[in-house]
Structure formats: C-alpha cells, structure tokens
C-alpha cells in the first residue's frame, strides 16, 4: 500500500507580502501625516494654495534646522498687518545678502508676498517656480512699465509686495548701497504702509543653492511700520529707510548704487534741455 505523504500548506504570509503590506501601510501613514498635520501647519504659516503651503512648512523646518532661523521684534501691530490679507496694501523692504533671503522674509508672515526680481536672474529651468510665486520681473527698460502696472494692481487689491531696494545682492557686502526709490513712490501712490526689516547672519553673496545648505545663524528683525510718504518726501523717505537698516546692522551707507545699476544709470541718455 503506497504511503501518502501529508499535503504541505503554503505560509499565509510570505516575505514579499510582508514588504508590500508595510509599503502600503507606510504610504497611507505618510499621506495621513501630510494631510493631517504637515499641510495644515503650512496653511497656518501661509495664506496660499496647497503647494505653496506645503513648501512653506518644509522651508520653515529646514531653515530652523540649517539656518538657526529666528524672528525678532514683530509687534502685534506688525503681526496684524503681515498676517491678515484684509489689512490693506503693504510693501515689505529688507537688505539683500544672499539668495535665500526671499524665503526667510516670506517665512516671517502669513500674507503671500509678490517679489520684484531682475529678469536676467529668473533662470528658465525654474520658470514654473517663478510662475508659482507670481514673481514680477524687472527689466530696467520700457518693459518695466508693465511690471509697474502689475505691482500697482496688486497693491490696489490690498496685496503685499516684497522689495530689496538695493536692486540685488550687496557685493561687496558690509555696507548698504543706495536704494532705488521705486518702493517709496509705490507706497505713496497706492497708500501702502511700509514694513522695514533687517536680515543678518547669512553667508554673504551666496547663491540660492549654496545659501540653502550652508549652516548659519539667521535673524530677521522688524525695525518699523511706516505710513506712506507724501509725494514731496519720496527721496527723504527712501534715505530714512536705508539709514534705519544700516544703523540696525551697524554698517556704513555706501555712496553709490550696486555696480549693475550704476552701469545702467550711466547708459541712460541725458534729459534734453528745454
């Protein structure tokens, strides 16, 4: 009589099944974490779309760890102005040290800033990012009339505008260069309050990528919330803001613009005599 061997049963849980189950569970937990905490935290930091809110929360965690990012001097008045999109038009001005500066300034407020940026610095491969951030390009020619109209429309709707009035990253560093007066003119025309900030502790002249990864101790400080200047006081207002930032940083005022702006000014034709 032949011997019948007992039937072998396959284990109900194989190694492959375990890996698949763990991967699916991890994926579900990741999305629960994103939608349950990470994204809501980003929305509390920035009043914007989900992608921008996600990037904001990621940027906050990154800059706190890598840049030792701190915010100082923000009064309740400034907080109300910078966090509430219904608080009216505002222009935020700050010194410019490195490529990471716009990120650090934006992380200090919930209102979404629209930045002016030199068109030649808007690298094409990052076009999607410039569109996402609604950057206003500066060409330093007749095309800037259109950019100015965009900025005025944004302020007229109660928006917030970010400006580095030196016109670029300070090179060499250690001084505050002459400001372009456009921000003061816009503030006067659109009745926008001006928030003055100073930024220190960032490695000088670092580009966007390097300034994102170099450890440092960055501090953003609120210096003042100013009422818009009268038409006759644009130049004095511009110099007042420049001196305010220089005094806080303890650096001298340069007697000239940045090199690329000096070159453009020199190339402008003289006004015809009347």
C-alpha positions as CSV (number, residue, x, y, z in Angstrom):
1,X,0.0,0.0,0.0
2,X,1.6,3.3,-1.1
3,X,2.4,5.8,1.6
4,X,0.5,9.0,1.2
5,X,2.6,12.0,2.2
6,X,0.8,14.8,4.1
7,X,-0.1,17.8,1.9
8,X,2.1,20.8,2.6
9,X,0.5,24.2,3.0
10,X,2.0,27.4,1.9
11,X,2.5,30.0,4.6
12,X,-0.2,32.6,4.5
13,X,2.3,35.5,4.9
14,X,5.3,35.4,2.6
15,X,8.3,37.9,2.7
16,X,7.0,39.6,-0.4
17,X,3.5,40.0,1.1
18,X,5.0,41.5,4.2
19,X,7.1,44.0,2.2
20,X,4.0,45.0,0.2
21,X,1.8,45.4,3.3
22,X,4.5,47.5,5.0
23,X,4.9,49.7,1.9
24,X,1.2,50.3,1.6
25,X,0.8,51.0,5.3
26,X,3.8,53.4,5.2
27,X,2.3,55.2,2.2
28,X,-1.0,55.6,3.9
29,X,0.6,56.8,7.1
30,X,2.7,59.3,5.1
31,X,-0.4,60.8,3.5
32,X,-2.3,60.9,6.8
33,X,0.6,62.8,8.3
34,X,0.8,65.2,5.3
35,X,-2.9,65.9,5.2
36,X,-3.5,65.7,9.0
37,X,-0.6,67.8,10.2
38,X,2.1,68.9,7.7
39,X,-0.2,70.6,5.2
40,X,-2.5,72.3,7.8
41,X,0.6,73.6,9.6
42,X,1.8,75.1,6.2
43,X,-1.6,76.7,5.7
44,X,-1.3,78.4,9.1
45,X,2.0,79.8,8.1
46,X,1.0,81.0,4.6
47,X,-2.4,82.0,3.2
48,X,-2.0,80.4,-0.2
49,X,-2.5,77.3,-2.3
50,X,-1.7,73.8,-1.0
51,X,1.6,73.5,-3.0
52,X,2.9,76.8,-1.6
53,X,1.7,75.9,1.9
54,X,3.5,72.6,1.7
55,X,6.7,74.3,0.5
56,X,6.4,76.9,3.3
57,X,6.1,74.3,6.1
58,X,9.1,72.4,4.5
59,X,11.0,75.7,4.3
60,X,10.2,76.5,7.9
61,X,11.5,73.2,9.2
62,X,14.6,73.4,7.0
63,X,15.6,76.9,7.9
64,X,15.1,76.3,11.6
65,X,17.4,73.4,11.4
66,X,20.0,74.6,8.9
67,X,19.9,78.4,9.3
68,X,19.0,78.6,13.0
69,X,16.3,81.0,11.8
70,X,15.0,83.5,14.3
71,X,12.4,86.3,14.1
72,X,12.7,89.3,16.4
73,X,10.7,92.5,17.2
74,X,7.4,91.7,15.5
75,X,4.9,93.8,17.3
76,X,1.1,92.9,17.5
77,X,0.5,95.8,15.0
78,X,3.0,94.4,12.6
79,X,1.7,90.9,13.1
80,X,-1.9,92.0,12.3
81,X,-0.7,93.8,9.1
82,X,1.5,90.9,7.9
83,X,-0.7,88.0,8.7
84,X,-4.2,89.3,7.7
85,X,-4.8,89.7,4.0
86,X,-7.6,92.1,4.7
87,X,-5.3,94.6,6.4
88,X,-4.7,96.6,3.3
89,X,-1.7,97.1,0.9
90,X,1.8,96.7,2.3
91,X,5.3,96.9,1.0
92,X,8.0,94.9,2.8
93,X,11.6,96.1,2.3
94,X,14.8,94.5,3.5
95,X,18.5,94.4,2.9
96,X,19.7,91.7,0.5
97,X,22.6,89.4,1.5
98,X,22.1,86.1,-0.3
99,X,19.8,84.0,-2.5
100,X,17.8,82.6,0.4
101,X,16.7,86.0,1.7
102,X,13.2,86.0,0.0
103,X,12.4,82.6,1.6
104,X,13.4,83.9,5.1
105,X,11.4,87.1,4.7
106,X,8.3,85.2,3.4
107,X,8.5,82.7,6.3
108,X,8.0,85.6,8.8
109,X,4.5,86.4,7.7
110,X,1.3,84.6,6.6
111,X,0.4,87.0,3.8
112,X,1.7,86.0,0.4
113,X,4.4,88.4,-0.9
114,X,4.9,89.1,-4.6
115,X,8.5,90.0,-5.2
116,X,10.3,92.1,-7.7
117,X,13.2,90.2,-9.3
118,X,15.7,91.1,-12.1
119,X,14.6,89.3,-15.2
120,X,18.1,88.1,-16.1
121,X,18.2,86.2,-12.7
122,X,15.0,84.3,-13.5
123,X,16.7,81.1,-14.8
124,X,14.4,79.5,-17.4
125,X,14.5,76.0,-15.9
126,X,12.8,77.4,-12.8
127,X,10.1,79.1,-14.8
128,X,7.4,77.0,-13.1
129,X,8.7,78.2,-9.7
130,X,8.6,81.9,-10.7
131,X,5.1,81.5,-12.0
132,X,4.0,79.7,-8.8
133,X,5.5,82.6,-6.7
134,X,4.0,85.2,-9.1
135,X,7.3,87.0,-9.4
136,X,7.2,90.4,-11.0
137,X,10.2,90.7,-13.4
138,X,12.3,93.8,-13.6
139,X,14.0,94.6,-17.0
140,X,15.4,98.1,-16.4
141,X,13.9,99.3,-19.6
142,X,10.5,100.3,-21.1
143,X,9.0,96.8,-20.3
144,X,9.1,97.8,-16.6
145,X,6.0,100.0,-17.3
146,X,4.0,96.7,-17.5
147,X,5.7,95.4,-14.3
148,X,4.8,98.6,-12.5
149,X,1.2,98.3,-13.6
150,X,1.1,94.7,-12.2
151,X,2.5,95.8,-8.9
152,X,0.0,98.7,-8.7
153,X,-2.9,96.4,-9.5
154,X,-1.7,94.0,-6.8
155,X,-1.4,96.8,-4.2
156,X,-4.8,98.3,-5.2
157,X,-6.4,94.9,-4.4
158,X,-4.8,95.1,-0.9
159,X,-1.9,92.8,-1.7
160,X,1.6,92.6,-0.2
161,X,4.7,93.4,-2.2
162,X,8.3,92.4,-1.3
163,X,11.2,94.6,-2.4
164,X,15.0,94.6,-2.0
165,X,15.5,98.3,-2.7
166,X,19.3,97.9,-3.3
167,X,18.3,96.2,-6.5
168,X,20.3,93.0,-5.9
169,X,22.6,91.1,-3.5
170,X,25.1,93.5,-1.9
171,X,28.5,92.9,-3.5
172,X,30.9,93.6,-1.8
173,X,29.0,93.1,1.5
174,X,29.3,95.0,4.7
175,X,27.5,98.2,3.6
176,X,24.1,99.3,2.5
177,X,24.0,100.6,-1.1
178,X,21.8,103.4,-2.4
179,X,18.2,102.4,-2.7
180,X,16.1,102.6,-5.8
181,X,13.2,104.9,-4.9
182,X,10.5,102.9,-6.6
183,X,9.2,101.3,-3.5
184,X,8.6,104.7,-1.8
185,X,6.9,106.1,-4.9
186,X,4.6,103.0,-5.0
187,X,3.9,103.3,-1.3
188,X,2.9,107.0,-1.7
189,X,0.7,106.4,-4.8
190,X,-1.1,103.3,-3.5
191,X,-1.3,104.4,0.2
192,X,0.6,101.3,1.2
193,X,2.3,101.1,4.6
194,X,6.0,100.1,4.5
195,X,7.4,97.4,6.8
196,X,11.1,97.8,7.3
197,X,13.2,94.6,8.1
198,X,16.8,93.8,8.6
199,X,18.4,90.4,7.9
200,X,21.7,89.3,9.3
201,X,23.7,86.1,9.9
202,X,23.5,84.8,6.3
203,X,26.8,83.9,4.5
204,X,27.4,86.9,2.2
205,X,27.0,86.7,-1.6
206,X,25.9,83.0,-1.5
207,X,23.6,82.0,-4.4
208,X,20.2,80.3,-3.8
209,X,21.5,76.7,-3.7
210,X,24.6,77.4,-1.5
211,X,22.7,79.7,0.8
212,X,20.1,77.0,1.3
213,X,22.6,74.4,2.5
214,X,25.2,76.4,4.4
215,X,24.6,76.3,8.2
216,X,24.4,79.7,9.8
217,X,22.5,81.8,12.3
218,X,20.0,83.9,10.5
219,X,18.0,86.6,12.3
220,X,15.2,88.7,10.7
221,X,14.3,91.8,12.7
222,X,11.3,94.2,12.4
223,X,12.6,97.8,12.5
224,X,9.4,99.8,11.8
225,X,6.0,100.0,10.2
226,X,5.8,103.3,8.4
227,X,2.9,105.3,6.9
228,X,3.2,106.0,3.2
229,X,5.3,109.1,2.3
230,X,3.9,112.3,0.8
231,X,4.7,112.9,-2.9
232,X,7.3,115.6,-2.0
233,X,9.0,113.4,0.5
234,X,9.9,110.3,-1.6
235,X,13.7,110.8,-1.6
236,X,13.9,111.7,2.1
237,X,11.7,108.7,3.0
238,X,14.0,106.4,0.9
239,X,17.1,107.6,2.7
240,X,15.3,107.3,6.1
241,X,14.6,103.6,5.5
242,X,18.1,103.0,4.2
243,X,19.7,104.7,7.3
244,X,17.4,102.7,9.5
245,X,18.6,99.4,8.2
246,X,22.3,100.4,8.2
247,X,22.0,101.6,11.8
248,X,20.5,98.4,12.9
249,X,23.1,96.3,11.2
250,X,25.9,98.6,12.3
251,X,27.3,99.0,8.7
252,X,28.1,102.2,6.7
253,X,26.0,103.7,3.9
254,X,27.6,103.3,0.5
255,X,27.8,106.5,-1.6
256,X,26.8,104.6,-4.8
257,X,24.4,102.1,-6.2
258,X,25.3,98.5,-6.9
259,X,27.6,98.1,-9.9
260,X,25.0,96.8,-12.4
261,X,22.6,99.7,-11.5
262,X,25.4,102.3,-11.8
263,X,26.1,100.9,-15.3
264,X,22.5,101.2,-16.4
265,X,22.3,104.7,-15.0
266,X,25.4,105.7,-16.9
267,X,23.9,104.3,-20.1
268,X,20.7,106.3,-19.8
269,X,20.6,109.3,-22.2
270,X,20.7,112.7,-20.6
271,X,17.4,114.6,-20.5
272,X,17.1,117.0,-23.4
273,X,17.4,120.7,-22.5
274,X,14.2,122.7,-22.7
